[in-house]
């Protein structure tokens, strides 16, 4: 299992080092802070990670609080760093609460009430005072700190927007029955465990059962089982999956195929998704251009002409962007229309593209194919000949193919 954990960390670091923005795991924004706690009557150490652009911006950031930061801090920084690059989650400040055994078990166990006061009355106010923070907070706990996290959630239900419980957690049914009236807005509870964790899995199963039997309108929750993992390895996946669950509508939606798009509700689903995303995170309410591009590409790639034609009409605004102002896309769109018998659209795309790219043999040849299919042989010959002329001047590797297209007219 140790090998499996090391493999996971290696893969995670590969993701971080090869992310879309070519970012690397910059730990220069990490500081260690030691303060005296009046509540605990001892020196407390925390580590704080600031996003790379923190010092050069005026942005307020969500905060991820990691209990057992002595073990899970680096993983938390790496996970949020990799997920924020493709915009799966927002950039976050990461706060690691350091605890060592045997005191750790006392703080999260029989002394949980006083440790809870430290978190609520001292730690969070200190972070909010000294850093640019949002009220959007996430709390992560593993094993004993997961039990503490569930205690903190029911006693301070509006302090955190999301709670991640890995390999532990317990809430009395009586507490669940009163929780709905205490919540000011939507909260997210993510529970992770493994059937191989014979020590704690029964607690996660029991909590899941209680939540099923006592639905809470403002509490969104999920239980995931990672049965290839163990007590020690589950938290690394839990943190990754938990953050994705809590920020499930931060990213833009993508689909496996057009069938999935329809199953989710089609364009009405997208409109609803982006409105809810806007209300939660402040993004624009309109369907994102990346989603429009994704659906156009998906329908084209999967040879779904009816949906392709529909998207080209509904998302015509995105067709005017720089992305599609290229020989590649103009040619492929025109050929797709031609393939499905829409010679009118094919002719329009090829003709407009030739005006922009008059030295493209590919486009002349495509327009020649349109006229051939329409039976206008004279214009087909003119455009095939134009393709051959341009290809000859540019030493185009496709010259022989263009000559064959012209010859096919002469032989017909």
Secondary structure, DSSP 8 states (H G I E B T S, - for coil): -HHHHHHHHHHHHHHHHT-TT------TTEEEEEEEETTTTEEEEEEEE--TTGGG----EEEEEEETHHHHHHHHHHHHHHHHHTTSS--EEEEEE---TTHHHHHHTTTHHHHHHIIIIIIHHHHHHHS-EEEEEEEEEETHHHHHHHHHHHHSTTT-SEEEEES-----HHHHHHHHHH-SS-EEEEEEE-TT-TTTHHHHHHHHHHHHHS--TTEEEEEEE-TT--TTTHHHHHHHHHHHHHTTTTS----SSHHHHHHHTHHHHHHHHHHHHHHHH---SS--HHHHHHHHHHHHHTT-HHHHHHHHHHTTTGGGSGGG-SHHHHHHHHHHHHHTT-HHHHHHHHHHHHHH-TT-HHHHHHHHHHHHHHT-HHHHHHHHHHHHHHHHHTT-TTHHHHHHHHHHHHT-
